[in-house]
Amino acid sequence: MLPQQIRNFIDVFAKLPGIGPRQATRLAFFLIGSGKSKINEAARGIIDLASIKVCTNCFFIHSNEGSLCGICENPHRVQNIIMIVEKETDLMSIERTRRFNGRYLIIGELTKGGILDATQKLRMSHLKNIIGKKLDGQADEVIIATNPTTYGDLNAMVIKNELEGYAKKFTRLGRGIPTGGEIEFADEDTLEQALERRI
Amino acid sequence: MLPQQIRNFIDVFAKLPGIGPRQATRLAFFLIGSGKSKINEAARGIIDLASIKVCTNCFFIHSNEGSLCGICENPHRVQNIIMIVEKETDLMSIERTRRFNGRYLIIGELTKGGILDATQKLRMSHLKNIIGKKLDGQADEVIIATNPTTYGDLNAMVIKNELEGYAKKFTRLGRGIPTGGEIEFADEDTLEQALERRI
């Protein structure tokens, strides 16, 4: 019943993260209803993403002339403290705190099974290479910033094992009651961690 | 911190229904990560929507040669029973039942305040025109298929008042317990309706 163009659109957009067939259908109708100039604007927004580069060092995105992102290019950032994050948005959240002056490796979204995929393995060997060549074989610290969940814990362990010997110490982000949170509603594990790591 | 291209993308896509800034950011990273050919495919999917037409009769979308959609073009569909729906997706849901052989008017998503906007008023006068010219001033039935919610009820009343005299009868979709639903979990109003309209 729907024109081919809309079915194509739905096929493509329903596969994007967080957008299913229903949402894609809704988007198609919305875009059609907003007219040609809005449609062109949206298409242009996507096309322009093609010019974005990925940093050859940490795999964060950038649009610099060279091959490195702003963080890796910055000579004031400490080289031998490396934070491993899953996603670009995790990196951005950390950067917003302005409290971390080391560098990153974006490993990509990890599975729940604690198994690294081909890309993730490549990125790990890439990191080992960097540590081997530029940091004399050992980083001062590798912060494994996976989520504080059962899967995140498992994945952190897998990554730590992979990097055994490549860092003087391995750390993870601190756990406790989030600022603004209420003790009454904190789960047992969080409270336990908050007690153990009290400040 | 983000390249201009990504910020543009987020600006445009965060405004689409169901997509906020967070989801738009995630989409940008996903698209960048999936490579140029996927980016082009997505852009093409959007561009092609520009060729979709809107039916001059019922305002459903189509890609026919003429100005009418498949439903309005179909000589086997009854002309004097008209269902008013808010959205294209509502029309599609009704069509999937294959139990309605009349025609439609897509009025557009209604506000909660029971006030028709300029486009919606235009569509209502358009419907009155059609009823006046092609149906001798009165449709056999106008089904006002707004959602069975407080707002939907209010909007149905507003539409009915607008069309006073233009139809022999005004109806709405039946109410009761949905198939597969459980009596235990049905709310009071639904049960009341189910009792009153028992089959």
Chai-1 contact restraints between the chains, C-beta under 6 A:
chainA,res_idxA,chainB,res_idxB,connection_type,confidence,min_distance_angstrom,max_distance_angstrom,comment,restraint_id
A,P3,B,I52,contact,1.0,0.0,6.0,A-B,restraint_1
A,P3,B,S63,contact,1.0,0.0,6.0,A-B,restraint_2
A,Q5,B,D48,contact,1.0,0.0,6.0,A-B,restraint_3
A,Q5,B,L49,contact,1.0,0.0,6.0,A-B,restraint_4
A,Q5,B,I52,contact,1.0,0.0,6.0,A-B,restraint_5
A,N8,B,G45,contact,1.0,0.0,6.0,A-B,restraint_6
A,F9,B,G45,contact,1.0,0.0,6.0,A-B,restraint_7
A,F9,B,L49,contact,1.0,0.0,6.0,A-B,restraint_8
A,V12,B,E41,contact,1.0,0.0,6.0,A-B,restraint_9
A,V12,B,A42,contact,1.0,0.0,6.0,A-B,restraint_10
A,V12,B,G45,contact,1.0,0.0,6.0,A-B,restraint_11
A,L16,B,L27,contact,1.0,0.0,6.0,A-B,restraint_12
A,P17,B,R26,contact,1.0,0.0,6.0,A-B,restraint_13
A,P17,B,F30,contact,1.0,0.0,6.0,A-B,restraint_14
A,G18,B,Q23,contact,1.0,0.0,6.0,A-B,restraint_15
A,Q23,B,G18,contact,1.0,0.0,6.0,A-B,restraint_16
A,R26,B,P17,contact,1.0,0.0,6.0,A-B,restraint_17
A,L27,B,L16,contact,1.0,0.0,6.0,A-B,restraint_18
A,F29,B,E88,contact,1.0,0.0,6.0,A-B,restraint_19
A,F30,B,P17,contact,1.0,0.0,6.0,A-B,restraint_20
A,L31,B,L49,contact,1.0,0.0,6.0,A-B,restraint_21
A,I32,B,L49,contact,1.0,0.0,6.0,A-B,restraint_22
A,I32,B,I52,contact,1.0,0.0,6.0,A-B,restraint_23
A,I32,B,I61,contact,1.0,0.0,6.0,A-B,restraint_24
A,K36,B,A50,contact,1.0,0.0,6.0,A-B,restraint_25
A,I39,B,I46,contact,1.0,0.0,6.0,A-B,restraint_26
A,I39,B,L49,contact,1.0,0.0,6.0,A-B,restraint_27
A,I39,B,A50,contact,1.0,0.0,6.0,A-B,restraint_28
A,E41,B,V12,contact,1.0,0.0,6.0,A-B,restraint_29
A,A42,B,V12,contact,1.0,0.0,6.0,A-B,restraint_30
A,A42,B,I46,contact,1.0,0.0,6.0,A-B,restraint_31
A,A43,B,A43,contact,1.0,0.0,6.0,A-B,restraint_32
A,A43,B,I46,contact,1.0,0.0,6.0,A-B,restraint_33
A,A43,B,I47,contact,1.0,0.0,6.0,A-B,restraint_34
A,G45,B,N8,contact,1.0,0.0,6.0,A-B,restraint_35
A,G45,B,F9,contact,1.0,0.0,6.0,A-B,restraint_36
A,G45,B,V12,contact,1.0,0.0,6.0,A-B,restraint_37
A,I46,B,I39,contact,1.0,0.0,6.0,A-B,restraint_38
A,I46,B,A42,contact,1.0,0.0,6.0,A-B,restraint_39
A,I46,B,A43,contact,1.0,0.0,6.0,A-B,restraint_40
A,I47,B,A43,contact,1.0,0.0,6.0,A-B,restraint_41
A,D48,B,Q5,contact,1.0,0.0,6.0,A-B,restraint_42
A,L49,B,Q5,contact,1.0,0.0,6.0,A-B,restraint_43
A,L49,B,F9,contact,1.0,0.0,6.0,A-B,restraint_44
A,L49,B,L31,contact,1.0,0.0,6.0,A-B,restraint_45
A,L49,B,I32,contact,1.0,0.0,6.0,A-B,restraint_46
A,L49,B,I39,contact,1.0,0.0,6.0,A-B,restraint_47
A,A50,B,K36,contact,1.0,0.0,6.0,A-B,restraint_48
A,A50,B,I39,contact,1.0,0.0,6.0,A-B,restraint_49
A,I52,B,P3,contact,1.0,0.0,6.0,A-B,restraint_50
A,I52,B,Q5,contact,1.0,0.0,6.0,A-B,restraint_51
A,I52,B,I32,contact,1.0,0.0,6.0,A-B,restraint_52
A,I61,B,I32,contact,1.0,0.0,6.0,A-B,restraint_53
A,S63,B,P3,contact,1.0,0.0,6.0,A-B,restraint_54
A,E88,B,F29,contact,1.0,0.0,6.0,A-B,restraint_55
